[in-house]
């Protein structure tokens, strides 16, 4: 049963199904017609209009990451067996063998059909059009913990021990730009406008780099290591997105101040009693969703206060994903639940401010 802290629910349950194990990753196709989900048992399923199609049954080896290409034509998954598999529609078109490496990070370029994926201390970039590896990048300092392309496709950021390295995709041989740290970058993401790069770190700090500004901001004071980051697509009055960061069961939301020397102002969001496993802003909105091991999915109105608490899994939530138009919200559970909620049309809608 869903519980809510407000008089009118914003989202109500639309679909509920189950995979055989922990849901490791979910993603909507860019057009929003299909939701893909993977499990720790090795399953890959597609949800389309309440119909589940199984592309891959469980083999006991976890599938840990998946992503649709920006045009929606390709779906890539990677996992424990070292294979990167690429589907076109429901047809498997390529299997890249990388054992014994464990592939747990992958990301598509926003402007071309190039897929970057982790192989231990390396990242390879594979081109879906030519079906060839374009480049192998050596992160060197540690296993790769994060991969993210900038929105213009020009830069690929890779994170891990001692910070983030950023390669120029038009000149892979050029030395990468280094955002150096004495700690480990655990979570990393470009802002949707491409102006900022954020890193959530092992030493309980968040680093924000403004592109073309050599002096990054460093924010401290978290209860533990930073596990999750999320940027808003919507902009504040100073023309910057909002950054949300999670550590243990707490969320800190960062809003850029007009005066660059003052940096970013923080506000703390507290409601969860378990470790937060996923956070994400609704498209073009400041509505923030957080999913945690306590079995609560919280919606935070304007990234300030809880407007709805959603339940519906037997243990905890493992992951979440917004529909590209924001009208549906999907989440995965630690016991294999796959749940989709739909926006209640009579509700007050999303606030942008």
LUMMAR-15713 format. One record per residue (C-alpha): residue number from 1; residue in one letter; x, z, y. Coordinates in steps of 0.2 Angstrom, whole numbers. Layout:
rec n->NUM; res->A; xx->X; zz->Z; yy->Y
...
***
This chain:
rec n->1; res->X; xx->0; zz->0; yy->0
rec n->2; res->X; xx->6; zz->-4; yy->17
rec n->3; res->X; xx->8; zz->10; yy->30
rec n->4; res->X; xx->9; zz->7; yy->49
rec n->5; res->X; xx->13; zz->17; yy->64
rec n->6; res->X; xx->2; zz->7; yy->75
rec n->7; res->X; xx->-17; zz->4; yy->76
rec n->8; res->X; xx->-16; zz->-14; yy->72
rec n->9; res->X; xx->-4; zz->-21; yy->59
rec n->10; res->X; xx->7; zz->-35; yy->65
rec n->11; res->X; xx->11; zz->-42; yy->47
rec n->12; res->X; xx->1; zz->-40; yy->31
rec n->13; res->X; xx->6; zz->-44; yy->13
rec n->14; res->X; xx->4; zz->-63; yy->9
rec n->15; res->X; xx->13; zz->-64; yy->-8
rec n->16; res->X; xx->21; zz->-53; yy->-21
rec n->17; res->X; xx->31; zz->-58; yy->-36
rec n->18; res->X; xx->46; zz->-52; yy->-46
rec n->19; res->X; xx->63; zz->-58; yy->-52
rec n->20; res->X; xx->71; zz->-49; yy->-67
rec n->21; res->X; xx->84; zz->-40; yy->-57
rec n->22; res->X; xx->90; zz->-34; yy->-39
rec n->23; res->X; xx->87; zz->-48; yy->-27
rec n->24; res->X; xx->104; zz->-52; yy->-19
rec n->25; res->X; xx->100; zz->-66; yy->-6
rec n->26; res->X; xx->85; zz->-75; yy->1
rec n->27; res->X; xx->84; zz->-89; yy->14
rec n->28; res->X; xx->70; zz->-101; yy->21
rec n->29; res->X; xx->73; zz->-119; yy->22
rec n->30; res->X; xx->75; zz->-125; yy->40
rec n->31; res->X; xx->57; zz->-133; yy->40
rec n->32; res->X; xx->50; zz->-117; yy->33
rec n->33; res->X; xx->41; zz->-124; yy->18
rec n->34; res->X; xx->52; zz->-116; yy->5
rec n->35; res->X; xx->60; zz->-99; yy->2
rec n->36; res->X; xx->74; zz->-98; yy->-10
rec n->37; res->X; xx->79; zz->-82; yy->-19
rec n->38; res->X; xx->93; zz->-76; yy->-31
rec n->39; res->X; xx->96; zz->-61; yy->-42
rec n->40; res->X; xx->109; zz->-51; yy->-49
rec n->41; res->X; xx->104; zz->-58; yy->-66
rec n->42; res->X; xx->109; zz->-75; yy->-60
rec n->43; res->X; xx->92; zz->-82; yy->-57
rec n->44; res->X; xx->88; zz->-95; yy->-43
rec n->45; res->X; xx->69; zz->-97; yy->-38
rec n->46; res->X; xx->60; zz->-107; yy->-25
rec n->47; res->X; xx->44; zz->-100; yy->-17
rec n->48; res->X; xx->33; zz->-113; yy->-10
rec n->49; res->X; xx->15; zz->-109; yy->-5
rec n->50; res->X; xx->13; zz->-95; yy->-17
rec n->51; res->X; xx->21; zz->-105; yy->-31
rec n->52; res->X; xx->37; zz->-100; yy->-39
rec n->53; res->X; xx->49; zz->-113; yy->-46
rec n->54; res->X; xx->64; zz->-108; yy->-57
rec n->55; res->X; xx->79; zz->-119; yy->-54
rec n->56; res->X; xx->91; zz->-107; yy->-64
rec n->57; res->X; xx->86; zz->-94; yy->-76
rec n->58; res->X; xx->97; zz->-78; yy->-78
rec n->59; res->X; xx->113; zz->-78; yy->-87
rec n->60; res->X; xx->118; zz->-61; yy->-83
rec n->61; res->X; xx->131; zz->-66; yy->-70
rec n->62; res->X; xx->125; zz->-62; yy->-52
rec n->63; res->X; xx->121; zz->-75; yy->-39
rec n->64; res->X; xx->126; zz->-68; yy->-23
rec n->65; res->X; xx->124; zz->-80; yy->-9
rec n->66; res->X; xx->113; zz->-95; yy->-5
rec n->67; res->X; xx->110; zz->-106; yy->10
rec n->68; res->X; xx->101; zz->-122; yy->15
rec n->69; res->X; xx->109; zz->-136; yy->25
rec n->70; res->X; xx->102; zz->-138; yy->42
rec n->71; res->X; xx->93; zz->-154; yy->38
rec n->72; res->X; xx->85; zz->-145; yy->23
rec n->73; res->X; xx->91; zz->-158; yy->11
rec n->74; res->X; xx->104; zz->-147; yy->1
rec n->75; res->X; xx->103; zz->-129; yy->-6
rec n->76; res->X; xx->120; zz->-121; yy->-11
rec n->77; res->X; xx->122; zz->-105; yy->-21
rec n->78; res->X; xx->138; zz->-96; yy->-26
rec n->79; res->X; xx->141; zz->-80; yy->-37
rec n->80; res->X; xx->151; zz->-71; yy->-50
rec n->81; res->X; xx->154; zz->-85; yy->-62
rec n->82; res->X; xx->164; zz->-94; yy->-48
rec n->83; res->X; xx->153; zz->-109; yy->-48
rec n->84; res->X; xx->146; zz->-116; yy->-32
rec n->85; res->X; xx->130; zz->-126; yy->-36
rec n->86; res->X; xx->122; zz->-138; yy->-24
rec n->87; res->X; xx->104; zz->-144; yy->-26
rec n->88; res->X; xx->96; zz->-159; yy->-17
rec n->89; res->X; xx->77; zz->-155; yy->-18
rec n->90; res->X; xx->76; zz->-148; yy->-36
rec n->91; res->X; xx->90; zz->-159; yy->-43
rec n->92; res->X; xx->107; zz->-151; yy->-46
rec n->93; res->X; xx->119; zz->-164; yy->-39
rec n->94; res->X; xx->136; zz->-154; yy->-39
rec n->95; res->X; xx->144; zz->-140; yy->-48
rec n->96; res->X; xx->161; zz->-134; yy->-41
rec n->97; res->X; xx->171; zz->-124; yy->-53
rec n->98; res->X; xx->181; zz->-110; yy->-46
rec n->99; res->X; xx->183; zz->-97; yy->-59
rec n->100; res->X; xx->190; zz->-83; yy->-60
rec n->101; res->X; xx->186; zz->-82; yy->-41
rec n->102; res->X; xx->170; zz->-74; yy->-37
rec n->103; res->X; xx->160; zz->-84; yy->-23
rec n->104; res->X; xx->150; zz->-71; yy->-13
rec n->105; res->X; xx->150; zz->-80; yy->5
rec n->106; res->X; xx->145; zz->-97; yy->10
rec n->107; res->X; xx->138; zz->-106; yy->25
rec n->108; res->X; xx->134; zz->-124; yy->30
rec n->109; res->X; xx->140; zz->-132; yy->46
rec n->110; res->X; xx->125; zz->-134; yy->59
rec n->111; res->X; xx->130; zz->-152; yy->63
rec n->112; res->X; xx->136; zz->-159; yy->47
rec n->113; res->X; xx->134; zz->-157; yy->28
rec n->114; res->X; xx->149; zz->-147; yy->26
rec n->115; res->X; xx->149; zz->-131; yy->16
rec n->116; res->X; xx->162; zz->-117; yy->18
rec n->117; res->X; xx->163; zz->-105; yy->4
rec n->118; res->X; xx->175; zz->-90; yy->0
rec n->119; res->X; xx->188; zz->-90; yy->-14
rec n->120; res->X; xx->197; zz->-74; yy->-14
rec n->121; res->X; xx->209; zz->-75; yy->1
rec n->122; res->X; xx->204; zz->-93; yy->4
rec n->123; res->X; xx->189; zz->-103; yy->11
rec n->124; res->X; xx->186; zz->-121; yy->5
rec n->125; res->X; xx->175; zz->-133; yy->15
rec n->126; res->X; xx->166; zz->-146; yy->4
rec n->127; res->X; xx->157; zz->-161; yy->11
rec n->128; res->X; xx->140; zz->-165; yy->3
rec n->129; res->X; xx->141; zz->-183; yy->9
rec n->130; res->X; xx->158; zz->-188; yy->2
rec n->131; res->X; xx->157; zz->-175; yy->-12
rec n->132; res->X; xx->175; zz->-170; yy->-8
rec n->133; res->X; xx->184; zz->-154; yy->-3
rec n->134; res->X; xx->189; zz->-157; yy->15
rec n->135; res->X; xx->201; zz->-143; yy->18
rec n->136; res->X; xx->207; zz->-126; yy->10
rec n->137; res->X; xx->210; zz->-113; yy->23
rec n->138; res->X; xx->221; zz->-98; yy->20
rec n->139; res->X; xx->214; zz->-81; yy->27
rec n->140; res->X; xx->230; zz->-73; yy->20
rec n->141; res->X; xx->227; zz->-55; yy->25
rec n->142; res->X; xx->214; zz->-50; yy->12
rec n->143; res->X; xx->199; zz->-57; yy->3
rec n->144; res->X; xx->186; zz->-66; yy->14
rec n->145; res->X; xx->172; zz->-54; yy->19
rec n->146; res->X; xx->163; zz->-66; yy->31
rec n->147; res->X; xx->161; zz->-84; yy->35
rec n->148; res->X; xx->151; zz->-91; yy->50
rec n->149; res->X; xx->150; zz->-108; yy->59
rec n->150; res->X; xx->147; zz->-109; yy->78
rec n->151; res->X; xx->131; zz->-117; yy->82
rec n->152; res->X; xx->140; zz->-133; yy->89
rec n->153; res->X; xx->149; zz->-135; yy->72
rec n->154; res->X; xx->166; zz->-135; yy->81
rec n->155; res->X; xx->172; zz->-119; yy->75
rec n->156; res->X; xx->173; zz->-109; yy->59
rec n->157; res->X; xx->176; zz->-91; yy->59
rec n->158; res->X; xx->182; zz->-81; yy->44
rec n->159; res->X; xx->184; zz->-62; yy->44
rec n->160; res->X; xx->192; zz->-48; yy->33
rec n->161; res->X; xx->207; zz->-36; yy->34
rec n->162; res->X; xx->215; zz->-36; yy->52
rec n->163; res->X; xx->201; zz->-46; yy->60
rec n->164; res->X; xx->194; zz->-63; yy->62
rec n->165; res->X; xx->202; zz->-80; yy->62
rec n->166; res->X; xx->194; zz->-95; yy->70
rec n->167; res->X; xx->198; zz->-113; yy->65
rec n->168; res->X; xx->194; zz->-129; yy->75
rec n->169; res->X; xx->184; zz->-140; yy->63
rec n->170; res->X; xx->190; zz->-156; yy->72
rec n->171; res->X; xx->208; zz->-151; yy->69
rec n->172; res->X; xx->210; zz->-140; yy->53
rec n->173; res->X; xx->229; zz->-141; yy->54
rec n->174; res->X; xx->229; zz->-132; yy->71
rec n->175; res->X; xx->234; zz->-114; yy->70
rec n->176; res->X; xx->218; zz->-103; yy->70
rec n->177; res->X; xx->213; zz->-92; yy->85
rec n->178; res->X; xx->215; zz->-74; yy->79
rec n->179; res->X; xx->204; zz->-59; yy->85
rec n->180; res->X; xx->217; zz->-46; yy->79
rec n->181; res->X; xx->212; zz->-28; yy->73
rec n->182; res->X; xx->220; zz->-14; yy->65
rec n->183; res->X; xx->205; zz->-12; yy->54
rec n->184; res->X; xx->193; zz->-23; yy->42
rec n->185; res->X; xx->180; zz->-34; yy->49
rec n->186; res->X; xx->165; zz->-31; yy->37
rec n->187; res->X; xx->152; zz->-41; yy->46
rec n->188; res->X; xx->154; zz->-55; yy->58
rec n->189; res->X; xx->142; zz->-67; yy->67
rec n->190; res->X; xx->142; zz->-80; yy->81
rec n->191; res->X; xx->128; zz->-77; yy->93
rec n->192; res->X; xx->115; zz->-91; yy->92
rec n->193; res->X; xx->120; zz->-98; yy->109
rec n->194; res->X; xx->138; zz->-99; yy->103
rec n->195; res->X; xx->145; zz->-89; yy->118
rec n->196; res->X; xx->149; zz->-73; yy->108
rec n->197; res->X; xx->157; zz->-68; yy->92
rec n->198; res->X; xx->153; zz->-50; yy->85
rec n->199; res->X; xx->163; zz->-41; yy->72
rec n->200; res->X; xx->157; zz->-25; yy->63
rec n->201; res->X; xx->171; zz->-15; yy->57
rec n->202; res->X; xx->177; zz->-2; yy->44
rec n->203; res->X; xx->184; zz->10; yy->58
rec n->204; res->X; xx->166; zz->12; yy->64
rec n->205; res->X; xx->168; zz->0; yy->79
rec n->206; res->X; xx->160; zz->-16; yy->85
rec n->207; res->X; xx->170; zz->-29; yy->93
rec n->208; res->X; xx->162; zz->-43; yy->104
rec n->209; res->X; xx->172; zz->-58; yy->109
rec n->210; res->X; xx->166; zz->-69; yy->123
rec n->211; res->X; xx->173; zz->-86; yy->120
rec n->212; res->X; xx->186; zz->-91; yy->132
rec n->213; res->X; xx->188; zz->-73; yy->137
rec n->214; res->X; xx->204; zz->-66; yy->130
rec n->215; res->X; xx->199; zz->-47; yy->132
rec n->216; res->X; xx->185; zz->-42; yy->119
rec n->217; res->X; xx->174; zz->-27; yy->121
rec n->218; res->X; xx->176; zz->-13; yy->108
rec n->219; res->X; xx->161; zz->-2; yy->106
rec n->220; res->X; xx->163; zz->15; yy->96
rec n->221; res->X; xx->153; zz->30; yy->91
rec n->222; res->X; xx->145; zz->25; yy->75
rec n->223; res->X; xx->142; zz->37; yy->60
rec n->224; res->X; xx->150; zz->26; yy->47
rec n->225; res->X; xx->157; zz->8; yy->44
rec n->226; res->X; xx->147; zz->-6; yy->51
rec n->227; res->X; xx->137; zz->-15; yy->37
rec n->228; res->X; xx->126; zz->-27; yy->46
rec n->229; res->X; xx->125; zz->-37; yy->63
rec n->230; res->X; xx->111; zz->-47; yy->70
rec n->231; res->X; xx->110; zz->-57; yy->86
rec n->232; res->X; xx->93; zz->-62; yy->95
rec n->233; res->X; xx->90; zz->-80; yy->100
rec n->234; res->X; xx->80; zz->-73; yy->115
rec n->235; res->X; xx->90; zz->-69; yy->130
rec n->236; res->X; xx->89; zz->-54; yy->142
rec n->237; res->X; xx->88; zz->-56; yy->161
rec n->238; res->X; xx->107; zz->-57; yy->162
rec n->239; res->X; xx->107; zz->-73; yy->151
rec n->240; res->X; xx->114; zz->-64; yy->135
rec n->241; res->X; xx->107; zz->-61; yy->118
rec n->242; res->X; xx->104; zz->-44; yy->111
rec n->243; res->X; xx->116; zz->-38; yy->97
rec n->244; res->X; xx->109; zz->-26; yy->84
rec n->245; res->X; xx->122; zz->-17; yy->72
rec n->246; res->X; xx->118; zz->-5; yy->57
rec n->247; res->X; xx->128; zz->9; yy->50
rec n->248; res->X; xx->122; zz->20; yy->36
rec n->249; res->X; xx->104; zz->23; yy->40
rec n->250; res->X; xx->105; zz->20; yy->59
rec n->251; res->X; xx->104; zz->5; yy->71
rec n->252; res->X; xx->112; zz->3; yy->87
rec n->253; res->X; xx->106; zz->-11; yy->99
rec n->254; res->X; xx->118; zz->-17; yy->112
rec n->255; res->X; xx->112; zz->-26; yy->128
rec n->256; res->X; xx->125; zz->-34; yy->140
rec n->257; res->X; xx->126; zz->-27; yy->157
rec n->258; res->X; xx->127; zz->-38; yy->173
rec n->259; res->X; xx->144; zz->-31; yy->177
rec n->260; res->X; xx->156; zz->-38; yy->164
rec n->261; res->X; xx->168; zz->-23; yy->167
rec n->262; res->X; xx->154; zz->-11; yy->161
rec n->263; res->X; xx->152; zz->-21; yy->145
rec n->264; res->X; xx->137; zz->-17; yy->134
rec n->265; res->X; xx->124; zz->-3; yy->135
rec n->266; res->X; xx->119; zz->5; yy->118
rec n->267; res->X; xx->102; zz->12; yy->112
rec n->268; res->X; xx->100; zz->21; yy->95
rec n->269; res->X; xx->86; zz->17; yy->84
rec n->270; res->X; xx->82; zz->30; yy->71
rec n->271; res->X; xx->68; zz->30; yy->58
rec n->272; res->X; xx->76; zz->25; yy->41
rec n->273; res->X; xx->82; zz->39; yy->29
rec n->274; res->X; xx->92; zz->27; yy->17
rec n->275; res->X; xx->106; zz->15; yy->20
rec n->276; res->X; xx->100; zz->-1; yy->29
rec n->277; res->X; xx->104; zz->-16; yy->19
rec n->278; res->X; xx->98; zz->-30; yy->31
rec n->279; res->X; xx->93; zz->-32; yy->49
rec n->280; res->X; xx->87; zz->-48; yy->58
rec n->281; res->X; xx->78; zz->-53; yy->74
rec n->282; res->X; xx->62; zz->-64; yy->73
rec n->283; res->X; xx->66; zz->-82; yy->80
rec n->284; res->X; xx->65; zz->-83; yy->99
rec n->285; res->X; xx->60; zz->-65; yy->100
rec n->286; res->X; xx->67; zz->-47; yy->102
rec n->287; res->X; xx->56; zz->-41; yy->87
rec n->288; res->X; xx->69; zz->-33; yy->75
rec n->289; res->X; xx->66; zz->-31; yy->57
rec n->290; res->X; xx->76; zz->-18; yy->46
rec n->291; res->X; xx->76; zz->-16; yy->27
rec n->292; res->X; xx->83; zz->-1; yy->19
rec n->293; res->X; xx->86; zz->8; yy->2
rec n->294; res->X; xx->73; zz->20; yy->7
rec n->295; res->X; xx->59; zz->7; yy->3
rec n->296; res->X; xx->54; zz->5; yy->21
rec n->297; res->X; xx->54; zz->-12; yy->31
rec n->298; res->X; xx->53; zz->-7; yy->49
rec n->299; res->X; xx->48; zz->-18; yy->63
rec n->300; res->X; xx->55; zz->-13; yy->80
rec n->301; res->X; xx->45; zz->-19; yy->95
rec n->302; res->X; xx->57; zz->-26; yy->108
rec n->303; res->X; xx->71; zz->-19; yy->98
rec n->304; res->X; xx->66; zz->-2; yy->105
rec n->305; res->X; xx->52; zz->7; yy->95
rec n->306; res->X; xx->45; zz->6; yy->78
rec n->307; res->X; xx->28; zz->-4; yy->78
rec n->308; res->X; xx->25; zz->-5; yy->59
rec n->309; res->X; xx->33; zz->2; yy->43
rec n->310; res->X; xx->30; zz->-9; yy->28
rec n->311; res->X; xx->32; zz->-3; yy->10
rec n->312; res->X; xx->29; zz->-12; yy->-6
rec n->313; res->X; xx->44; zz->-11; yy->-17
rec n->314; res->X; xx->46; zz->2; yy->-30
rec n->315; res->X; xx->64; zz->7; yy->-25
rec n->316; res->X; xx->73; zz->0; yy->-10
rec n->317; res->X; xx->73; zz->-16; yy->0
rec n->318; res->X; xx->89; zz->-26; yy->-3
rec n->319; res->X; xx->87; zz->-41; yy->9
rec n->320; res->X; xx->76; zz->-49; yy->22
rec n->321; res->X; xx->73; zz->-66; yy->30
rec n->322; res->X; xx->62; zz->-72; yy->44
rec n->323; res->X; xx->53; zz->-89; yy->43
rec n->324; res->X; xx->60; zz->-101; yy->56
rec n->325; res->X; xx->44; zz->-100; yy->66
rec n->326; res->X; xx->42; zz->-81; yy->64
rec n->327; res->X; xx->25; zz->-82; yy->56
rec n->328; res->X; xx->31; zz->-76; yy->39
rec n->329; res->X; xx->43; zz->-62; yy->34
rec n->330; res->X; xx->51; zz->-61; yy->17
rec n->331; res->X; xx->61; zz->-47; yy->8
rec n->332; res->X; xx->69; zz->-44; yy->-8
rec n->333; res->X; xx->69; zz->-28; yy->-18
rec n->334; res->X; xx->82; zz->-18; yy->-28
rec n->335; res->X; xx->70; zz->-19; yy->-43
rec n->336; res->X; xx->68; zz->-38; yy->-41
rec n->337; res->X; xx->52; zz->-39; yy->-30
rec n->338; res->X; xx->50; zz->-54; yy->-19
rec n->339; res->X; xx->37; zz->-51; yy->-5
rec n->340; res->X; xx->31; zz->-62; yy->9
rec n->341; res->X; xx->21; zz->-55; yy->23
rec n->342; res->X; xx->11; zz->-66; yy->36
rec n->343; res->X; xx->9; zz->-62; yy->54
rec n->344; res->X; xx->-9; zz->-56; yy->59
rec n->345; res->X; xx->-15; zz->-69; yy->71
rec n->346; res->X; xx->-27; zz->-57; yy->80
rec n->347; res->X; xx->-12; zz->-45; yy->84
rec n->348; res->X; xx->-3; zz->-44; yy->101
rec n->349; res->X; xx->11; zz->-56; yy->96
rec n->350; res->X; xx->29; zz->-55; yy->100
rec n->351; res->X; xx->35; zz->-49; yy->116
rec n->352; res->X; xx->50; zz->-58; yy->123
rec n->353; res->X; xx->55; zz->-46; yy->137
***
